[in-house]
Amino acid sequence: MHSLREDTIYRDIKQLHLLAMELKSNFDREYKSEDLMTSFKPFDMMLPRILKALPESIKKQESLIRHSRWLGVHLRKGDPGACSQDIKDICFNDIPTLEEAYLSYVLSNQIIKERQPWETIHHVIRSIAQSLFDSGHHANAVEAAFKEINNLVKQAYKKVCNGDKERDGDDLMRKAFSCTRSSQGTLDRGPLLRLTDRDLATDSGYNVQDGYMNLFAGAIRGIRNPKAHENMSIDAAEAWEMLVFASHLMRMWDRGQSVMPTISPVAAGTSSSI
C-alpha cells in the first residue's frame, strides 16, 4: 500500500508549505526586504522541483505559480507591501489546493494500481503502455497505445492497398476495414483487412466487421491523442478504461489477422463470402 511517509513529492509539498508559512511570519513581523528575500530563496528553489515532479493531471497550478512569481518580483524590487496578499494566498489557498489535488491523485492511482490485471491486457498494448502508465504518464500511455494500433493498420494497409495514397487515422480505418453489400443483401466488396473470423456474407459477420470498423475509426479520431483535446486531463481510472478498450481492439485485429493475414488487392475488391 502506498505510504505518504515514503512519498517524496508529498514530503516536498509539506516542506514547501512550512517555508511559505515561515516567510509569511516574517512578513507579519515586518522584516526588511533583504531578510524577506533570504527567506524566499529556499521556497523559490523548491517550487520548480515540485512542479516538475507532479503528475501530468495536476501540473497546472496556475494560481500558485502566479502568486509566487509576483512575490519574487516585488521582493526583488524591495517592495514587500505590494505582495503581502500573494504570500497569504500561497499559504492559505494555493498550497492547500495543491496538497489536496495530490492526495486525491495518490488515492485514485493507488486504487487503480491495486485493480490492474495487466496480464489480461493484450501483449502489444502492455509492452507499449505499462511503463508509461505505472510512472504516472497516463495520457502518454493512452496516446502510445492508440498510435501503435494506427501504425499496425497502416503497415498492413500498405501491403494490400494496390498503390493507394498513404492514409491515416479515421480515413485509414474506413478504407482498410469497410465492406459493402448489394441491395439484395449479398456481399459486393470484402474488406482489405478483416476484424472478425465470421462469414461476412452473413448478417452477423457483416455487422461485426462494419461495427468494429466504426469503433476503430472513432477510437483513433477521438482518443489517439488525449493531450491534444482542449482542457482534457486524464486520470488513472480513465486512462485504464481507454487501455482496456485498446486491448480489446487489438484482440479483434488479431482475430481478423488469423483469418486473413495476407490478401491480394484484386481479391479484396471482388464479390465473395471471404
C-alpha positions, -999 to 999 in steps of 0.1 A, spaced: 0 0 0 12 35 -9 27 53 22 27 90 22 57 90 46 77 74 17 63 98 -9 90 124 -18 66 147 -36 42 148 -7 70 154 17 83 183 -5 48 198 -7 46 198 31 81 213 33 71 240 8 42 249 30 64 252 60 88 275 41 58 296 29 44 299 64 78 309 78 80 336 51 45 349 59 56 351 96 85 372 86 61 394 66 39 398 97 70 408 117 77 434 90 112 422 82 133 442 58 132 433 21 166 417 21 157 395 50 124 385 33 144 377 2 166 354 22 136 336 35 120 335 0 150 318 -18 145 283 -3 109 284 -13 117 297 -48 142 269 -53 119 241 -41 88 251 -60 101 244 -96 113 210 -85 79 201 -71 61 213 -102 84 193 -124 77 161 -104 39 164 -103 18 140 -123 6 155 -156 -31 156 -145 -23 181 -117 7 200 -131 -13 232 -139 -10 250 -106 -16 284 -122 -26 303 -90 4 291 -71 28 299 -100 13 334 -105 14 344 -68 50 330 -64 61 349 -94 47 382 -82 61 375 -48 96 372 -62 92 403 -85 82 426 -57 107 413 -32 135 419 -57 122 454 -62 123 459 -24 85 464 -22 71 437 1 39 457 7 29 450 -29 30 412 -24 17 407 11 -16 393 -2 3 369 -25 21 352 4 -13 349 22 -29 333 -9 1 309 -12 -2 298 24 -39 295 28 -52 287 -7 -26 276 -33 -5 251 -14 -35 235 4 -52 232 -30 -20 215 -44 -18 192 -14 -55 182 -18 -51 176 -55 -20 154 -49 -37 134 -22 -67 128 -44 -43 117 -72 -25 93 -49 -57 77 -37 -71 73 -72 -39 60 -86 -34 35 -57 -69 21 -62 -64 16 -99 -30 0 -93 -45 -25 -69 -71 -34 -95 -48 -35 -126 -47 -70 -140 -20 -62 -166 -19 -99 -175 -53 -95 -191 -42 -67 -214 -31 -76 -249 7 -81 -250 12 -53 -276 -7 -27 -256 10 -38 -224 45 -36 -239 38 -1 -252 18 14 -223 26 -2 -189 58 16 -180 43 49 -190 11 43 -171 29 30 -140 51 61 -139 20 84 -139 22 94 -176 -14 84 -182 -21 105 -213 12 94 -229 3 57 -222 -31 61 -240 -15 80 -269 12 54 -274 -14 25 -273 -36 40 -300 -7 52 -321 5 16 -321 -29 4 -333 -29 31 -360 6 21 -371 -2 -16 -373 -32 -10 -395 -12 15 -417 16 -10 -423 -9 -38 -432 -29 -15 -454 2 -6 -474 7 -42 -483 -28 -46 -498 -39 -12 -510 -27 -16 -546 -8 17 -547 -34 38 -530 -21 70 -513 -9 69 -478 -37 72 -453 -40 78 -416 -65 80 -388 -102 78 -394 -98 77 -431 -73 48 -429 -96 27 -407 -126 32 -430 -106 23 -462 -90 -7 -446 -120 -23 -429 -150 -12 -450 -171 -37 -469 -203 -32 -489 -235 -51 -496 -258 -51 -525 -295 -40 -523 -303 -78 -521 -281 -81 -491 -252 -100 -507 -216 -90 -502 -204 -68 -530 -170 -60 -518 -150 -76 -490 -127 -55 -467 -90 -51 -474 -84 -61 -438 -107 -81 -416 -117 -77 -380 -137 -109 -375 -135 -146 -382 -172 -148 -390 -185 -153 -425 -190 -118 -440 -218 -130 -462 -240 -134 -432 -257 -106 -413 -238 -113 -382 -204 -113 -399 -211 -82 -419 -224 -63 -388 -194 -72 -367 -170 -61 -395 -189 -28 -401 -194 -21 -364 -158 -26 -354 -147 -5 -384 -166 23 -368 -151 16 -333 -115 16 -347 -122 49 -367 -139 65 -336 -111 55 -313 -83 68 -335 -102 100 -341 -114 107 -306 -88 90 -283 -55 86 -301 -40 119 -287 -59 128 -255 -34 156 -247 -45 174 -280 -81 178 -268 -86 212 -252 -89 212 -214 -88 174 -213 -69 158 -184 -66 120 -179 -66 104 -145 -55 69 -138 -91 55 -139 -100 70 -172 -67 61 -188 -71 25 -176 -105 23 -193 -90 35 -225 -62 10 -224 -87 -18 -218 -105 -6 -249 -73 -5 -269 -66 -41 -257 -100 -52 -270 -94 -36 -304 -61 -54 -306 -78 -87 -300 -103 -81 -328 -74 -72 -350 -57 -105 -342 -90 -123 -349 -91 -108 -383 -55 -115 -390 -59 -151 -381 -84 -155 -409 -67 -132 -435 -31 -125 -426 -24 -115 -462 -47 -107 -491 -43 -96 -527 -58 -63 -536 -76 -78 -566 -93 -105 -544 -104 -79 -519 -123 -60 -545 -144 -89 -557 -177 -102 -545 -171 -131 -521 -181 -145 -488 -144 -145 -478 
